[in-house]
Each structure stands twice: as structure tokens, then as C-alpha cells.
Amino acid sequence: MAKLVLSSATEIVQAAIKKANEGHYCLTKLLFSLAGIYPAPVKADLESDESLAEFFCKQLGVHLPEPEPDKPKPPSPAEQEHSLK
């Protein structure tokens, strides 16, 4: 039985891909799972969530200044107006 399945594996996968392209959700999910792209891999290191801009800057070799730790954020104009009332 295993030899029969293995000898037909290419045709089976191609047929499944054809059906997935026709909108069959379950086959699409299965194929993505087998390919290792579904579910999305979990991020292993949770130390920081960098922004897309930070990611691109790092890839381009642009060094960003380090944020100042524990520096209080100045109030926004709306907050300033609210505190005056």
C-alpha cells in the first residue's frame, strides 16, 4: 500500500494543488501545512517587537539612535488643553 501511494505521490499532490487553486479551502490548508507555511511560525524570541521601519533600517545598515529609557513623554496638545480646564 505504501509503495502504491509513494509511486503516485507526485500526481496526487498535483491534483490536490489543482483543486486548491479551484477554491477548495481544506486542500489549500493541508498543502500549506505540509509546506510548513501554515500556521505561521511562532516568533521564538519575544524580547522586542521591532517596527517595519526599524527592520528595514537594520537591513539597510542604517543605525538608529537608542531610545532613552524611562524618559517621560511630553503631553500632547490635546492633553495640555484638557489639563487647563
Contact map, one row per residue, 1 for C-alpha under 8 A:
1111100000000000000000000000000000000000000000000000000000000000000000000000000000000
1111110000000000000000000000000000000000000000000000000000000000000000000000000000000
1111111000000000000000000000000000000000000000000000000000000000000000000000000000000
1111111100000000000000000000000000000000000000000000000000000000000000000000000000000
1111111110000000000000000000000000000000000000000000000000000000000000000000000000000
0111111110000000000000000000000000000000000000000000000000000000000000000000000000000
0011111111000000000000000000000000000000000000000000000000000000000000000000000000000
0001111111110000000000000000000000000000000000000000000000000000000000000000000000000
0000111111111000000000000000000000000000000000000000000000000000000000000000000000000
0000001111111100000000000000000000000000000000000000000000000000000000000000000000000
0000000111111110000000000000000000000000000000000000000000000000000000000000000000000
0000000111111111000000000000000000000000000000000000000000000000000000000000000000000
0000000011111111100000000000000000000000000000000000000000000000000000000000000000000
0000000001111111110000000000000000000000000000000000000000000000000000000000000000000
0000000000111111111000000000000000000000000000000000000000000000000000000000000000000
0000000000011111111100000010001000000000000000000000000000000000000000000000000000000
0000000000001111111110000011001000000000000000000000000000000000000000000000000000000
0000000000000111111111000000000000000000000000000000000000000000000000000000000000000
0000000000000011111111110010000000000000000000000000000000000000000000000000000000000
0000000000000001111111111111000000000000000000000000000000000000000000000000000000000
0000000000000000111111110001000000000000000000000000000000000000000000000000000000000
0000000000000000011111110000000000000000000000000000000000000000000000000000000000000
0000000000000000001111111001000000000000000000000000000000000000000000000000000000000
0000000000000000001111111111000000000000000000000000000000000000000000000000000000000
0000000000000000000100111111100000000000000000000000000000000000000000000000000000000
0000000000000000000100011111110000000000000000000000000000000000000000000000000000000
0000000000000001101100011111111000000000000000000000000000000000000000000000000000000
0000000000000000100110111111111100000000000000000000000000000000000000000000000000000
0000000000000000000000001111111110000100000000000000000000000000000000000000000000000
0000000000000000000000000111111111000000000000000000000000000000000000000000000000000
0000000000000001100000000011111111100000000000000000000000000000000000000000000000000
0000000000000000000000000001111111111100000000000000000000000000000000000000000000000
0000000000000000000000000000111111111110000000000000000000000000000000000000000000000
0000000000000000000000000000011111111000000000000000000000000000000000000000000000000
0000000000000000000000000000001111111100000000000000000000000000000000000000000000000
0000000000000000000000000000000111111110000000000000000000000000000000000000000000000
0000000000000000000000000000000111111111100000000000000000000000000000000000000000000
0000000000000000000000000000100110111111100000000000000000000000000000000000000000000
0000000000000000000000000000000010011111100000000000000000000000000000000000000000000
0000000000000000000000000000000000001111110000000000000000000000000000000000000000000
0000000000000000000000000000000000001111111000000000000000000000000000000000000000000
0000000000000000000000000000000000000001111100000000000000000000000000000000000000000
0000000000000000000000000000000000000000111111000000000000000000000000000000000000000
0000000000000000000000000000000000000000011111000000000000000000000000000000000000000
0000000000000000000000000000000000000000001111110000000000000000000000000000000000000
0000000000000000000000000000000000000000001111111000000000000000000000000000000000000
0000000000000000000000000000000000000000000011111000000000000000000000000000000000000
0000000000000000000000000000000000000000000011111100000000000000000000000000000000000
0000000000000000000000000000000000000000000001111110000000000000000000000000000000000
0000000000000000000000000000000000000000000000011111011000000000000000000000000000000
0000000000000000000000000000000000000000000000001111111000000000000000000000000000000
0000000000000000000000000000000000000000000000000111111100000000000000000000000000000
0000000000000000000000000000000000000000000000000011111110000000000000000000000000000
0000000000000000000000000000000000000000000000000111111111000001000000000000000000000
0000000000000000000000000000000000000000000000000111111111100000000000000000000000000
0000000000000000000000000000000000000000000000000001111111110000000000000000000000000
0000000000000000000000000000000000000000000000000000111111111111000000000000000000000
0000000000000000000000000000000000000000000000000000011111111110000000000000000000000
0000000000000000000000000000000000000000000000000000001111111100000000000000000000000
0000000000000000000000000000000000000000000000000000000111111100000000000000000000000
0000000000000000000000000000000000000000000000000000000011111110000000000000000000000
0000000000000000000000000000000000000000000000000000000011111111000000000000000000000
0000000000000000000000000000000000000000000000000000000011001111100000000000000000000
0000000000000000000000000000000000000000000000000000010010000111110000000000000000000
0000000000000000000000000000000000000000000000000000000000000011111000000000000000000
0000000000000000000000000000000000000000000000000000000000000001111100000000000000000
0000000000000000000000000000000000000000000000000000000000000000111110000000000000000
0000000000000000000000000000000000000000000000000000000000000000011111100000000000000
0000000000000000000000000000000000000000000000000000000000000000001111100000000000000
0000000000000000000000000000000000000000000000000000000000000000000111110000000000000
0000000000000000000000000000000000000000000000000000000000000000000111111000000000000
0000000000000000000000000000000000000000000000000000000000000000000001111100000000000
0000000000000000000000000000000000000000000000000000000000000000000000111110000000000
0000000000000000000000000000000000000000000000000000000000000000000000011111000000000
0000000000000000000000000000000000000000000000000000000000000000000000001111111100000
0000000000000000000000000000000000000000000000000000000000000000000000000111111100000
0000000000000000000000000000000000000000000000000000000000000000000000000011111110000
0000000000000000000000000000000000000000000000000000000000000000000000000011111111000
0000000000000000000000000000000000000000000000000000000000000000000000000011111111100
0000000000000000000000000000000000000000000000000000000000000000000000000011111111110
0000000000000000000000000000000000000000000000000000000000000000000000000000111111111
0000000000000000000000000000000000000000000000000000000000000000000000000000011111111
0000000000000000000000000000000000000000000000000000000000000000000000000000001111111
0000000000000000000000000000000000000000000000000000000000000000000000000000000111111
0000000000000000000000000000000000000000000000000000000000000000000000000000000011111
